Amino acid sequence: MNRRRAVISLLVVALLAAAVWRLSPLWPGPALPLHATRLHIETQAPHLVPNLGCPVALLGPVRLATSNDDLIFFSVETGEAVAVVWPSGWVAWRIDGRAELVDRDGGIIAREGEVIEARYGGGEVDGAFHVCHIGW
């Protein structure tokens, strides 16, 4: 009985460790692809424990554009620039002449000229909209 309890405990610890590893925004995002140029975006500071709470505000829709080496975002409704802080590990790059916003797993969220419909998050004291790591 003690051996069974130890195995179950070990499995629970392994599952929790895998969940923290998967959700923790501590580790960096994807590497820059060959022939790509890194673009600047604002991201949240890396930290070990993911923030599981998420404000209920919605960002969007916003259109991606570039200005020099920055990826910038414009409200589709007003045309005004929108300050956005993305989750830790998200990156942006220009490849084959087109900018891409990429999540920390390497998934392309949107390309230059495309619209991001909605992301959960909220405004902060810095005036920017902070996108949640989870919850979309």
N, C-alpha and C positions, 0 to 999 in steps of 0.2 A: 504494500500500500504506500509506503514512503517513497519507493522508487517511482511509482506512477505519479504521485504528487510532484516529485522533483522534475519529471519529464514534462508534465503539464505546466509547471512554473517556468521551466526553461522555454517552452514554446510561447508562452504569454510574453515573456521578456523579449524573445526574438521578434515577435510580431510588433510589440511596442517600439523596439529599436528600429525596425524597418519603417514604421509609420513616421517616427521622428526624422529618420534619414530622408524619407521621401518629402515630407512637408517642411522640414527645416530650411529656412532661407539663408543658411550660413554659407553654403557652398556656392562656388561661382557658376555662371551660366555656361552656355556652349562656347566652344572655341571659334575664333574667327575663321570662316571658310577661306580656302585658297582663292586669291584674287579679289577678296572683299576688302572694303575700307570701313573701319569702325566709325560709327556715328555716335554723337553724344546724346544721351537721354538721362533724365534724373531718375535715380532709383533709391529705394529705401536702404538704409544701412543694414549690412548682414547681421544676423543674430541667430543664436542657437535654437531657441524655442519659437515655433510659428505662432503668430497672433491668430487665434481661432475665432476671435470676435471680428465682426465686420460691420461698419456702419451701413445703414440701409439706403443711402443715397446712390443714385446712378449717374455715371459719367456717360456722356454721349448724346447723340452720335457726334463723333469727331473724325475729321479727315486728316490723313497723314501727308506731310509735305517735308521738304528739307530747306534748310538755310545754311549754306556753307557746310560745316561738319556737324550740324545739329539736326535731329529729327524733331519736328515741331507738329503741333496739333491745332486744328481750327474747328470751331463749332460749326456744324453743318447748318444749324438754324440761324446763327447770327453772323458767321464769318469771322468772328473775333478769335484771337489766339487763346488757347486754353493751356494753363500750366498743369502738367500731370507728373506725378511721381509714381513710377512703376515698381512692382515688387523686386526685391533683391534678386540678382541673377538674370534679370531680363536684359537683353542687349538689342542694339540696332546696328545695322551695317548697310552699306551700299554694295550691291553685287550686280554685275551686268548693267550698270547704270541706273538701277532702281533700288530705293531704300526698302528695308524690311524691319519690322518690329518682331522680335523673337523672344518667346518665353524661355525660362531656364532649362527646359527639357529639349529645346531646339525646334519647337513647333512655331511655325510662322503665324503670328496673330493677324497681321495685315501688311500690305505693301503700299508703297507711296501712291497716293491718289485714291486709295481705298478708304472706306468708312468703317470705323469700329462702332458698332451699334450701341452697346451698353456694357458697362463694367461696374461692379459693386465697389464701393469705397466711401470716401467722404472728404470733406474739406478739413484742412488743418489750419493752425494759426499762421502758417507761412503763405496762405492764400492759394496753395496748389491743391488739386484733387489727388488724393492718395488712393491708388487702386489696391484692393485686397489681393492677397496671394491666393486665397481660396474663395469660393462662393460665387463663381460665375457659371 
